[in-house]
Amino acid sequence: MSDEVESVTSDDFKTPLIPESERQDDVVNMEKEMIVRLKVDFRLCTIAGLLCSLNLLDSGIISSASVTSMLKDLGLVEGNHYSVSILIFTVAGVCFQLPATLAVRFLGPRLFFSSATVGFGLITVCTAFIHTWKEMIVMRVLLGICMSGIYPGLALLISSWYRREELQLRFAFLQVGEVIVLATGGIVNFGLNRLGGKGGLKGWQWMYVVQGLIACVIGIMTYWWMVDFPENAQKSYYFLDEEGTKIAVTRIQRDRADVIPTPFSWAEVLKHFLDPKIYGFAAMFFLLNLVSTALSYFLPIILQNGMGFSENKSILLSAPPYYYAVIPVLLSSRIGDKYSLRGPVITFNSFCLIAGFAMLGFSDQVTVRYIGVYLATGAYISNWAALNGYQASNITGQWKRAVTAAAVTACNGLGGVAGSFLVKPNETPRYPTAIWVSIGSHLMIIGIVMAFSAYFLVANRRQRKGKRIIEHTDGFRYSY
């Protein structure tokens, strides 16, 4: 009897051994998958970071030029002409956001992004040779059209290539590329401003000419460096072979099963606007860009008029906060991906921004106010990556990704429209409107995140009990 019990016990609790060949196959597959992911990081995230920087390159040029003679030369100093020139760029971009994002799918990323970037560069060069504020408005409209598909198109492409637990860090890589280019652009603008008088051009004109030509070169490089969508990866220049393409597609299919888009129709695209989540995501991007526009376009003016720095020092001192921002955006994104934390990371960043703006607006010491700029800049850049990871992790389907990317970028732009009027010259040196709106906007972001978290928690519980299928995808759960 005891022998029988002993025999049953040993059989029941014996751990089945995995054959050595299967374990070796798993290791080999993981290594192949890692190689594919690293190739995608190297090819996609590098060029995507440069392309995303074009929008910040534009804001860097015009904000640096705003403390030179440009405003007087073009009549932008009169009334709200300068704010209107910023606003009209955003309005033009918003109007073309959705069709431009869909065009990324139809034309292919390589042709679309290279054409848009070369166009951006040529228009930037032409801006150096205008004479009136009305001509500036025309140039800004054309720039906005060229830029309309860059952000949402890249968001669509990146979210198509990576698993959900990898997304926020990849969006952070984009931000790192952006802020480094923007910060370096500030230093470059300082040097270009000193060329004023050479070649018959003023300092601000040199800024537009040189950086416009650089954008043209980047655009030409983009055609060969940019990669296609995963299912067409083998069509990219010297990228993945057929086996690598299969591995890339399989990775995404296992994660959310939406690699291949459904047949296109406007009904198939527009039906996604019925999902309330899109409006919540879009609202957060609107609130975030209220702050980013106020800082990126007006920081040199704040440093000059609000803190008393000279023209050249204002241009130079606008760079370091962006270099600092690399640290929090990478750290917060790594934590967000590793622990699948989206809402808590966004909330933490929002509190950091509130603290930074409180220091900027309520302190009498220039040093404390400047440190506040660091905190606020690092927080809003970190939240851009966090919000992109948040929305991309909680939707499925290629057309829904395109619609969501266009919607959040459009509202991001509308936030820029509102943000362009926050920094009022007559409120120097405290700028109370900009301070209070920025603080209030991030309290609202925290509130939206809390509402989303409650909704996602309930939905996931229902999914685990088999009472709900989320996003029309079996096994899919929200990340919050």
N, C-alpha and C positions, 0 to 999 in steps of 0.2 A: 504493500500500500504506500509506504513512504517513498519507494522507488518511483511509483506512478506519479505522485505529486511532484517529486523532484524533476522528473522528466518533463511534465507539463509546464512547470515554472520556467525551466531553462528555455524551452521552445518559445513560450509566450514572450519572454523578455529579450530574446536574442535579437540584436540589431542586424538587419540584413546588410551585407557588405556590397558596396557599389563596385562593380568591376573596374579594374585598373584602366582599361581602355576608355570607359565612359568618363572617368575622372580626367584623364588626359585630354579627351575631346572637349570637355567643359573648359579646361584651362586654355586650350588652343583657341576656342571660340571667344573667350573673354579677352584674350590678347589681341585677336583680330578686331574685335569690336573697339577696343581701346585705341588701336592704331587708326581705325577709321575716324573715331571721334577727334583724335589729335590732328589728323589731316584737315578735318572740317574746321577745327579751331584755328589752325594756321592760315587756311585759305579764306574762310568766311569772316571770322571775327576781326581779322586784321584790316581787310578792305572795308568792312562794314563800319568799323570805328572811324576810319578816315572819312567815309561818306557822311556819316552822322555829324561829323565835325563841321561840315559845310554850313549848316544852319548856325552853329555857334561861331564859325569863322565870320559869317556875315555880321552877326551881332557884335563880335569882337572888333571888326573894322569900323562899323558905324559908331559904336560906343567910344572907341579910342579917338575917332575923328571928331566926335562931338565936343571934345575939349580943345580942339584946334580951331583954325579959322573956317572950317567947312560950313558951320551953321550960318555964319555971316555971309560967306561967299555965295551960298545957294538960297539965302533968304529963309532958312529953316528956323531962324531965331524968332521970327515973327509969329505971334499967336501960338497955335498948337501944331504948326507945320512939321516939327520934328516928330511929335507923337503920331501925327497922321501918317508920316512916312513909315513908321514902324507898324502901325495898324494896318495899312493897306497891303503890306507884304503878307500879313497873316490872313487877311480876308481873301486874297487871291488864292493862297494855299488851301484854305478851308473849302472853297468852291470846287476845287479840282481833286480833293482828297480821295473820294471813292473811285471815280473813274481811273485815276492814276494808279491806285493800288491794284485794281483789277487788271490794268495793263501790264503789271509785273508778271502776271500769270500768262497773258496772251502773247506778249512780246518776248518773254524770257528775261531773267534778271540781268544777264550780261548786256544785252542791247539796251534795255531800259535804263539801267543805272549809269552806263557809260554816256549815253546821249544826254541824260538829265544833267550829269556833272559837267560835261563839256559846255552845254548851254549855260549853266550857272557861271562857269568861269569866264565865258565870253561877255556875258552881261555885266559881270563884276568889273572887267577891264573897261568896258564902255562907260561905266558909271564915273570913272575918273575924269571924263571929258565933258560932263554936263555943266550947265551954267545957271539953271534956275531950279527952284523947289518943285515946279511942275514936272520938269524932266526927271527929277529924282523920283517922283511918284510913279511915273511910267516905268522906270527901271525897277522899282520895288515890286510893281505888279508882275513884271516878267520874271523877276527872281522868285517870287512866291509861286508862280506856276511851275517853274523848273523844279522847285524844292518840294512840291506838294506830295509826290509819291515816295520820296526818299525815306522818311521815318516809318510810315506805315508799311511800305514795301519791304524794308529790312526787318521790321518786326514780324511780318508774315513769313519771310524766308527763314529767319532764325527759329521761330516757333515750329516750323515744318521740319527742321533738321534735328532738334534735340528732344530728349525725353523731358518730362515735366520737372523731375528733380534736378535737371541740369540747366534750366532756363535762366534763372535769376543771375547766376554767375556770368552767363554769356551776355546778358544785357549789361551787366556791370563792365565786361570787357569793352563793349561799345562806349560806355560812359567814360572809361579810362582813356580810350582813344580821343574822344571828344574833348575832355577837359585838358588833356595834355596839349592838344593842338590849340585850344582856346588860350590856355595860359602862355604857351610859347608864342602864340600870335600877339599877345599883349606886349611881350618883350620885343618881338620883331617890329611891331607897330611903333614902339619907342624909337628903334633904330631908323625905321623908314621915315618917321616924322622929322628926323634930323637931316634927311636928304632934301628938305624943303628948299626950293630955289634952284636945285640942280636939274638940268634938262628942261627948264622952263615949267616944271611941275612943283606944286606945293606938297607939303608932307602928306596930307590926307589923300592926295591923288596917287602918290607913290604906294600907299597902302593898298588901294584898289587895284592898281596895275600889277604889282608883284604877286599879290595873293590870288588874283584872278587867273594869272598865267599858271600858277601852281595848281589851281583847281583844274585847269584844262589838261595838264599833264596827268593828274590823278585820274581824270575821266578816261583818257586814252588807255592808261594802265588797267583800268577797271574791266575793259572788254575781255582781256586775257586772264585776269586774276580772279574775277568773280566766278562763283559756282552757280549751277542751276539747282532746281528743286531735286530732292532725293531720288525720285523715280527717273530723273533724266541726268543723274550725276555723271554718267559716262560720257555725256556730250561736252562736259567742261574740259578746258585745255589742261592736259597732264594732271588729272586729278584722280578719280577712282576708276578701277577697271570693273568688269561685269560682276565679279565676286564681291568687290567692295560696295558696289551699288546695292546688291542683294542684302548685304549685312546692314547697310544704312536703312533700307526700307523695312527690314525685319525688326530692327530696334524700335522704330516708331509704331509699327503695327502692333507689337506686343504691348506698347505703352497706352495707345488710345485708338488704334485702328482707323486712322484718317489720312494716310499718305496720299491716296489717289482721290482727286476731287470728283464729286458727282458731276454729271453733264451740266453745262452752264445754261441758266435761264435767269431772267431778271426776277421772276417769281421765286426761284430757288435762293437768290441772293437777298432780296428784300424781305423775305419772311423772317430773317434773323433779327430784324429790327423790332420784332414783337417780344423778344426776350428782355425782361426788365434788367437783367444783370448788366447788359451793355450800357444802359444809362447810368447805373451806379459806377461802373468803371470809368465812363466818360466824365462824370461829375468830378471824380477824384483827380483826373488829369487836368481838368479845367482849374480846379482849386490849386493844384501844384504849380501850374504854369503862371498863375498870378504872381507868384513869388519869383520864379526863375526869370521871367521877363523883366521884372523890376530890378533884379540884381544884375543880370547879364548885360542889359542895355544901358543901365544907368549907374553901374558901380563907379566908373571913373568920375562921373558928375558928383556922386555922393562923396567920394574921396576928396574931390577938389572943393566943392562948395559947402559940403557938410562937415568936413574934417580939416579943411584948410591946407591941403597939400597943393603943390604946384602942378602945372599941366603935365610935365614929364613924369613926376613922381606919381601922379594919379594913374597914369597909364601903366607904370611899372608895378605899383602896389596892387593893381587889380589882378595880377597873375598868381601870386603865392596861394591865395585861398583855393584856387582850382587845382594846384598841385597837391595841396593837403587833401582835397576831396577824394583823391585816388584811394587813400587808406580806408576811410569809412565805407566807401561803396564796395570795395572788394571784401572787407571783413563782414559787413552785414549780409552781402549776397552769399558768401560762403556758408554762413550760419543758416540763412534762409533755405538754401538748397539741401544742406546736410541734414537738417532736422525738420524739413518740410514746414517751416514756419514762415507764413506770409504776413498775416495780420499783425502779430506782435512786432515784427521788424518794421513795418510801416508805421506803427504807433510809436515805437521808440524814436525813429527818425523824425517824426512829426514833433515830438516833445523837444528834441534837440534843436529843431528849427525855431520853435517858439522861444526857447531860451536864448538863441542867438539873436533873434530880432528884439527881444526885450533888452539885451545888452546894447544893441545898436541904437535903440530908440530912447532908452531911459537913463543911460549913463552919461556923466559929464566928462569922463576921461576918454581921450582919443584912443589910447591903447586898448581899453576895455571894449570900445565900440568896434575897433578893427578886429579884435578876437571874435566878437559877435558875428562879423562877416564870415569868418572861417567856419564857425559852427553852422550858420545858416546855409552857406554854400555846400558844405559837406553833406548836410541833411537833405537838401532838396535834390541833389544829384544822386544820392543813395536811394531816395524814394522813387526816382524815375526808373531805376532798374528794378526796385521792389514792386512797383505797380505794374510794370510790364510782365514780370514773372507771375504776379497775382492773376492778371487777366488771362494770360496765355495758358496757365495751369488749369483753368476752370472752364474751358470751352473745348469743343471738338468740331472737326469738319473744316475743310479748306476754305469754303466760301464764308463760313461763319468767322473764321480767323481773319479773312480779308475784310469783312464788314466791321468786325470789332476793332481791328487795327486802324481802319479808316475813321471810325467813329471816335475812338479815343484820341487819335491824332488831331482830328478836326476840333474837338473840344479843348484839347491841349492848345491849339491855335487860338481858339476863342478866349481862352484864359490869357493868352498873350495880348489879345486886343485890349482886354480890360486892364491887364498889368501894365500896358504902355502908358496908361494915364494915372498910375498910382503915385509915381514920384513927381510931385508938383514943385516947380521952381520957387514958388512963393512960400513953401513950407520949410525951406532950408533953415537951420541945419538938422532938424529933428525928423522931418518927413513923417508926421503922425499918421496921415492917411495910409501910407505904405506899410507902416509898422502894424497898425491895428488890423488892417485887412489881411495882412500876411498871417498874423497870429490867429485871427478868426477863421481863416480858410483852413488852417491845419487842425483846428479843433473840430471843424466839420468833417475833415478827412477821417479823423479818429472815430467820429460818430458813425460814418458810413461803414468803416471797417468792422465796428462792433455789430452793426446790423447784419452785414454779410456773414460774419462768423456765426451768429445765432442761426441764420437761415441754412448755412452749409452744414452745421452740426446736426440739425434736425433732418436734413435731406440725407446725410450719410447714414444716420441711424435707420432711417426707413429703407435705404438701399441694402444695408446689412441684413435686415429682416425680410428681404425679398419683396417689399411693398412698393418699390420704386426703381425705375431705370433712369439714371442721370445722364443727361446729354445724349440720349438715344444710343448709349454705348454700354453693353454688358460689362459689369465689373468696374465701371468708372466711378470714382469718388472725388469730391471736391477737396482742394488743398487750401487750408486756411491757417 
